[in-house]
Each structure stands twice: as C-alpha cells, then as structure tokens.
Amino acid sequence: MTKFTLDDLDAIIAARAKSSDEASYTRKLVGKGVAKCAQKLGEEAVEAAIAAVRQDRKELTAEAADLLYHLLVVLNVSDVRLADVMSELASRTGQTGLEEKASRPQD
C-alpha cells in the first residue's frame, strides 16, 4: 500500500478547490468562504475531542481524519501553505514545549 501523506491531501484539496466540479464537496465548502470553513473545522475539533474522551478509537480515527481535512481546507482558503506550518513545527523541535511557549510575545 502506498503511503498517503498530508502533502497528498493538501494537493487534492488545492486541486478540488479550483475545480469546476459541481459535485465536489471541497469546491462547495471553499466557495462558502473562510468563515464557513473555520466553522466546520471547529465542529470537527469538538467531535474529535468528544471521541477521545469517550475513548472510542474508531470514532476518534474518523474524526481526526475529518479534522485534518478541514484544517487543510482552512489553510487553503487562508492562503497559508502546509509547508510553512511544517516549517514552524520543525523550528519548535529544538526546544521543549514550555520553552517555546515562554518565548512567545506576551499580550
């Protein structure tokens, strides 16, 4: 089985977001704008959290897939590249999470 990556999913979302396929869920969602895409992301995050609390591995797996998909849709409509997110994550691996959080500007 071929390994499926977030880069693969990101490319599929980018292509479908620009397609003229009336049956494409991605195209329709992107067409509704960033607010609707962000709303869907939030809904999926809550559903994933509930599945985790219930310790329902199967449901959590499905909800995590939905969450990752909707996150990539939000990044797409917000013109944020997945590569930039991955670079940000990579830059954080050289320090502990507490060190990284402490280095952020205070409000």
N, C-alpha and C positions, 0 to 999 in steps of 0.2 A: 504494500500500500504506500502510495506517495505521501510524503509529509505535507500537510496543509498548514500554512503559516498565517499570521496576522497580515503580512505583506500581501499574500494571495487574496485574503478577504478585502483588504484595502483597495487593491486593484479592481476587484469585481465591483465593489461599491462605487468607485470612481467611474467605471465604465457604465454601470447601470444608471447612475445619477444623471449622466449626459445622454442617455439613450432616448429614443422616441417611442419605446415600447410602452403602450398604454397599460399593459398587464403587469408592469414592473412595480412591485411594492416600493422598492428603493426610490425609483423615479418619482412616484406619487408622494412619498414622505418628504423627500428633498424639496419638492415643489411647494410644500406647505410652509417651508421656511425653518429657520433655526429654532424658533420658539417651540414649534410642534415637535421637532426632532429632539430638543432638550427635554421636553415633557415625557416623551417616550423613553428616553434614557433614564430619567428619574423613576418612572414606573418600573422599568426592568431592574433597576438597582434595588428598589424596595422588594420586588418579588424574589430576587436572589438572596437578599438578607433574610427574608422570611423562610425560604427553603433551607438556608444554613441553620437558622435557629431550630427549625423542625428536624434537623439532621437527616433530611431527605436528599441523599446523594444523587439520585436520578433527577429529581426536580432541580436541584442546585446546578447540576451539569447543564441541563436545558436552559435554565435562567441565566447562567454565566455566558452561554453562547449568545443568547439574546442581548445580554448586557454589552458584550464585546462588539457585536454587530452595531448596536445603536450608538455606542461610543465612537466607533469609526465613522458612522454617518454624521454625527455631530462635528467631529473633526473635519470631515469633508466640507460640510456647509459653512464651517467657520474658517475655512482655508488654512487649517493647521495640518501640517504634514506629519504622518505617523513617524517618519524618520526623525523629526525634531523631538517628538515625545520620547522616542527610544534613546536619542542622544541625551536628553535630560535625565532619563533613568540611569543611563550609563555613567553620567557625571556624578551621580549620587552614590555609586557603589564603592567609592574610595573612602567613605566616611560612614559612621553609624547613622541611623535614622535620627537619633536625638541630636547629634552634631549638625546634621543637615537642617533640621527644624530650627535649631538655635541660630544658624547662620542667616535665616530669612529676615528681611527687614521687619521691624515691629511696627504695628499700626498706631 
